C-alpha cells in the first residue's frame, strides 16, 4: 500500500497502528526552503551563464580572487601598525608596515597565478547503479610552472557534500584528482558543477573558478535484493536455439566466447587469425533463450518492476544464459556477454 504523502510529495510517517500520521522530517522542509532561497536562485542564475564543457581553460576571465579571514585580519593589522607608526613617528614602523603590505600584494599575485594557465579535463563517466557512487576523474594539465595546494570540490555542498580533494600539478605535466557523487535515482544525471580553488602560498587570498562539465552519468535501476528466482515461463519452445540434443557432437558453427565455455570449445585457429575469442557452437551445447518480460515482474510499481528486471539481467549474466528483454514498446533480442548486459541495463535506466 502506498504511504500517504504531504503537500510537498514527502512521505508521512505514521505512529502506532491506526494512529494519526505524523508530519515529514523537518529536514525535508528545510531542503525545500533552501532550494527556494535567494542564494540558490543566484547560484542557478550564475551557473546558467557558464558554458557546458568537459575541458576548462583557466585565464583572466574565469578566475576570481578575494581575501580570506586571515587576509582581512592581516589588512587590519597593517592599518593598526600604520597608525602606530604615524602616531609615534617610527621610521622602522613605516618600513615594517610597507614591507608586509608588499608581501601581501605579492601573495595576491602568486595565489592568482597558481590557477592561471591550468587546463581541466573531465574523463568520460562510467554508468553505475542508482544509490552507488559515480566517480569524477579530473585531469589537471600545467604547461608552465608547478602548482601547489589545488583543491577540487562540488559547488553545491548542501546537495553533494563537503568532500574536497587536494593535489599538486607538476611543471609541464599532469595530475589527476577524483571526486564522487551519488545519483539518487535511475536515468541521466548531469555532472555537478565543480570548484577548483587555492590558498597558496600564505592563505591570505582565495582564488577559485567555477566549472560546469557537460558530461552526464547514466544510473541503472538499483537491483532488487534479495534476487527473486528467474520466471519459469521466461523461455518458450519457439525461442530455443537448439531443438535436438541427441547429436551433441554435431558442429553447427562458431559463436563469440561466453563465460562458462570450456577450453576444448575454443576454436584456436580462428583465435590466432582474428585475435577474437570464439567457441564451437553445437546442438548439444546450445541453450534456450531466456526472455525477461515486463509482465513477469509481478508488481504494479514501475520502479520495482525495473529493479526486479535489473536483478534478473545480472543473474542471467552470472549464469551465462542468453537473455532477451521485453518492455512495453521496446525489445532487446536474446544474447550474452558484457555488452549485452550493459545494453539491457541501459534500456531499463532510460525507460520510458
Secondary structure by P-SEA (a helix, b strand, c coil): cccccccccbbbbbcccccccccccaaaaaaaaaaacaaaaaaaaaaaacccccccccccccbbbbbcaaaaaaaaaaaaaaaaaaaaccaaaaaaaaaaaaaaaaaaaaaaaccccbbbbbcbbbbbcccbbbbbbbbbbbccccccbbbbbbccccccccbbbbbcccccbbbbbbbbbbccccccccccbbbbbbcccccccccbbbbbbcbbbbbcccccccccccccccccccccccccccccccccccccccccccccccaaaaaaaccbbbbbbccccbbbbbbbcccccccccaaaaaaaaaaaaaaaaaaccbbbbbcccccccccccaaaaaaaaaaaaacc
